[in-house]
């Protein structure tokens, strides 16, 4: 390197440093990149837009967020891409990465626990489970924060949808129907359920579901009904049965790159949490609002909506009870989660509390206010994620 190049580089560094002194971070407008691996019309992307709007409002436009739907990073790329700074905020599907997020996934995989909560949670599964999980991670899972930190991320809450059933291209409504069939699953709990009921689980990215069902690579997808619309499956789905297996898919909806988080002012970090709370309320509320609407539309298009065989539902209930121990044992032995059984025991009363809390919720605004009051408002952004 020649002397004049070294001098030029040195001068540039001095100018940059001087500029940073003259223009402190809080005086500069800034735009953050938010990667969501779902299609632009998908409900989580709409939730991401609500996140962006809330952040802009809270900062009077000084901090803005641009949502990149299925463009900047796909679902499989988001975790590492957020870690490496390719995005500033990311929709991180933790169940896709069991080795990186084992403590978080203990609770994610336990979502079929909802079927043990009684009838009053029906139709409100996501409304109860998502805030319960977020509260648990914020308050009772330091190991969860440690594993996010190892991925250079700061956790800002979960999002998720409505209850899972069987979305198929042929009738599958009983245990006999399941035998010999191939089922795309998005997490290990549903893979275990499929195996226990006589089917064969297939793991693939959600972005591949359409072609897999269209080409006959799989016979069914274990999925919630709104995802039929979100992933453009309308033309290939002919048969639906929603009474089993249950559970919901949840994910860290708006994790922030740690370096980005620490570069923001306290007010800007608080604005991101406000945005996260809005998205966390918007997404599950939207899923529950449209789940029956999607089923009605599919029925009008000629799809068959089946009643699930009661024997399959009963066998699923027995499986779920047993699977709570399986989850604890698996994560302890496979991923070294020493507190797995304790975590599930501590989580269950939090979930029960939220099942009760959401019984009187009738609007998204009520839900968002409840979520903010019970969880997000208690996070101290002056210290959270800063060391």
Helices and strands as residue ranges (DSSP letters): H 3-22, G 25-27, E 30-36, H 43-58, E 63-69, H 78-83, E 89-92, G 94-96, H 102-108, G 111-116, G 119-121, H 125-140, H 142-150, E 153-154, E 158-160, E 164-168, H 175-178, E 182-185, H 188-196, E 200-203, G 206-208, H 209-214, E 220-224, H 226-230, E 239-241, E 250-257, H 258-263, H 266-300, E 304-305, H 310-335, H 340-357, G 358-360, H 364-374, G 376-378
